[in-house]
């Protein structure tokens, strides 16, 4: 069962706008199934057609890095994921991730890949969501980010249809992404049949990972899961 931390009043010396901080099961990527604290930052410059966190576009409350650290530590879980929205849209996200790493936590970043990741602390696992044509934001992909990836990092493609799949296969090959990071193919929730995607991947002998959203399988689309 997911547990949520209760919000606090916005401090005078606020630095980072937070939509929510909660404990759940990591639903995606190489640590799927691992209890993880999610720090969801407010705001995003993109408007993907399949976005499932539009509630994070606005609102939220300002928190200082020490306040956020206290809330994360209260869950007594080593893994923490900084997500959004688009977390890198806030400059304070870099300091936050550095502080989380300094605290001995295993930190990952979920980012659209449209903003520069060069300054992200090297201890952070980068999870880039390269936008497919059906997202409506494909032109925003910053392919220079691929140069900053290392083993353990991940590149996700959210796929709506066969055209997205063909584009993702071509893009992953063009940039030789599998030599830099783990490649994840994820069916857009409720829009692409996961079994069909699996069949395509098997037919093409792709050395990539099929990714399902475990948290949605467990709890549906409820916020804070």
Secondary structure as GFF3:
##gff-version 3
##sequence-region A 1 225
A	DSSP	beta_strand	3	4	.	.	.	ID=ss1
A	DSSP	beta_strand	16	25	.	.	.	ID=ss2
A	DSSP	three_ten_helix	29	31	.	.	.	ID=ss3
A	DSSP	beta_strand	35	41	.	.	.	ID=ss4
A	DSSP	three_ten_helix	54	56	.	.	.	ID=ss5
A	DSSP	beta_strand	61	63	.	.	.	ID=ss6
A	DSSP	alpha_helix	65	73	.	.	.	ID=ss7
A	DSSP	beta_strand	79	83	.	.	.	ID=ss8
A	DSSP	three_ten_helix	87	89	.	.	.	ID=ss9
A	DSSP	alpha_helix	92	102	.	.	.	ID=ss10
A	DSSP	beta_strand	106	111	.	.	.	ID=ss11
A	DSSP	beta_strand	125	130	.	.	.	ID=ss12
A	DSSP	three_ten_helix	133	135	.	.	.	ID=ss13
A	DSSP	three_ten_helix	138	140	.	.	.	ID=ss14
A	DSSP	three_ten_helix	143	148	.	.	.	ID=ss15
A	DSSP	beta_strand	154	159	.	.	.	ID=ss16
A	DSSP	alpha_helix	162	174	.	.	.	ID=ss17
A	DSSP	three_ten_helix	177	179	.	.	.	ID=ss18
A	DSSP	beta_strand	182	187	.	.	.	ID=ss19
A	DSSP	alpha_helix	194	203	.	.	.	ID=ss20
A	DSSP	beta_strand	209	211	.	.	.	ID=ss21
A	DSSP	alpha_helix	214	219	.	.	.	ID=ss22
###
